Amino acid sequence: MASVSLRKLEKSYGALSIVKGIDLEIGDGEFVVFVGPSGCGKSTTLRMVAGLESISGGEIRIGETLVNRLPPRERDIAMVFQDYALYPHKTVRENMGFSLKVRGIPARDSEARINEAAEMLGIGHLLERRPGQLSGGQRQRVAMGRAIVRRPKVFLFDEPLSNLDAKLRGQVRTEIKRLHQQIGTTIIYVTHDQVEAMTLADRIVILKGGDIEQVGTPDEVYNRPQSVFVGGFVGSPAMNFAKAKVEAGCLVFSNGNRLALSAVRPGRDQGLNGCEVVVGIRPEHFGPVVDPAVALSARVQVVEPLGSDTLVHFDVGGDMLTARMPPEARPEAGSEFRIGVDPTKIHLFDAASERVIN
């Protein structure tokens, strides 16, 4: 196992800057997930750690070793790819043991490692099959097993579940989490799926346009987003946003709705009068009206029954918001209603910078 250190890491293609000076310390044995939209630089960063992409500036250290100029085979990492990258003419056993054979590991030790990894992943009965005889989930387990047998310092996962259907993604995601708990090796995992990030990570690194937007535990990035981007990216359904202005101690929305700022930010409302803000509210933080000072009048647009709960989409002055409500809630589309808000869960962002107002 080893720590990973990225210092002022950059990647450019000519005048096009893809990664813009990332600084990040990943602890020994930590499970860190890079997440963000397409083109944010997450896979490029992973490939630079792996040695599959050259760096344009900065440093990469694995443990105490500066690896900027080391080829991939000398970095003591193992990578699991999106497309499995298995040899179709080799059996599962041969695929898992190929890297050990190349490195000159004795046959007895190699066989022990293969059997141990196969048992860990539940693929012992598949060792004599070829990849074409396996399901997508089984092929992904084989790819993971091939990485495990190498016993590297760092595992790198590049969107490993994106080719699987929803049910298989859930199953393999659970296995990856269990695998980390068993072996404790440092893992850097790239995904565009924020559900994967939330369920797997010790810490999440949210990237936007080649920069780190926020780093934190799943709880921190969900409950204390530092920007509108983070609040909207993490969570399903996403955080709701509505524009408002601070006037006379109230958040005033464009349709005249008012929320008492003293309930939202007790004793900390000074200096905001006249400010344009973005109000962020997660769908689960709406509910029955308890205090009229923190309730909104709205018009129902769409109702989505989901069985376990109901999503109610409603309009507040042109901003479309979503509330997660009990399954029995069935307001009529087009009807007017009042809905309460948990004032302790409201987030305020500066309208110009879209950064959180602390």
C-alpha positions, 0 to 999 in steps of 0.5 A: 500500500502507498499514499499518492501525492499530486502536486500542481499536476497539469496536462495540456494539448497545445493551447488546450488545458485539460488539467489545471494544476491539481493539488491532492494528497491521498492517504495510504489505504484510502478509497478516493473517487474522482467524479465530474461531468465529461471533459472535466479531466478525471480520466486524464488525471487517472491515466497520468497517475498510471503513466499512460499519459505524460504530464505537462507539469507538476509532480506525481508521487506514489509513496515516497517515489517520484514517478513522473518519468517511470513507465507504468510497469515500474509504478507498482499500480494495477488498473481496471479498465472500462472495457475489461481488456481481457485476452479473448483466447486465454482462459480466466486462469490464464488472464489472471496469471498473465502479468505474474508469468511476465514478472517471473513469479513462480508457478506455485505462488502464482496459482495460490494468488489466482485461487485466493483472488478467485475465491474472494470474487466468487469466480473460482468455478469460471477459471477454465472458461474464456471471456466470450463465455462470461457475462459482463459482470463476470468479465469485470470480476475477472478484470478485478481479479487480474489486478488483485493478484499483482498485489500492487501499492495502488489500484486504479479504476477507470469507470469500471461499471459503465458497461453494466446494466443497473442491477449488475452495477449495484452488485459489482459496486458492492463487491468493490466496496467489500474488496477494499474492506478486505485488502485495504489497498489505496484505490483511486476510482473514476466515475461520472456516476455520483451514486457510485461516488457516494456509496464507495468513497472515503473521500470524493474529489469533484472536478470541473473544467480541469480544476478541483471544485471540492474535496470531502467525505460523501457527507461533507459534499452532500450536506455542505456543498461549496458551490452551486455546481457541487450541490447540483451534481451530488444527489439524486434528484439534484439539489433545487435552486431558486433565485432570490433577493435579501430584503428586510430580513427575508429571502424574497423570490420572484413570485413574491414568496418570502422566507424569514432569513432569521430562521435560515441563518440565526444571528448571521443575516447582517450584511446580506441586505440587498444581495442577490442569492441562489437558494439551494434546497434538497428535495427531501428537505421539503415537508408539511408547513410547520412555520408559515415563515418558512413555507412556499406557495407553489403550483404543481406541475408534475407528480411522479409516484415511485412506490417508496415515495413521490416526487412532486415538481412545482414552479416557484416564480419560474424556477422548477423545484422538486420535493420528495414526499411520502408515497401517499402524497398525490397533489393534482397537477395544476393545483396551488399548494403550500409546502414547508421547508426545513430552514436548517437545511437551506443553502445560500450561494452568491448569485454572481460567483455561485460559491457558498455564502459562509 
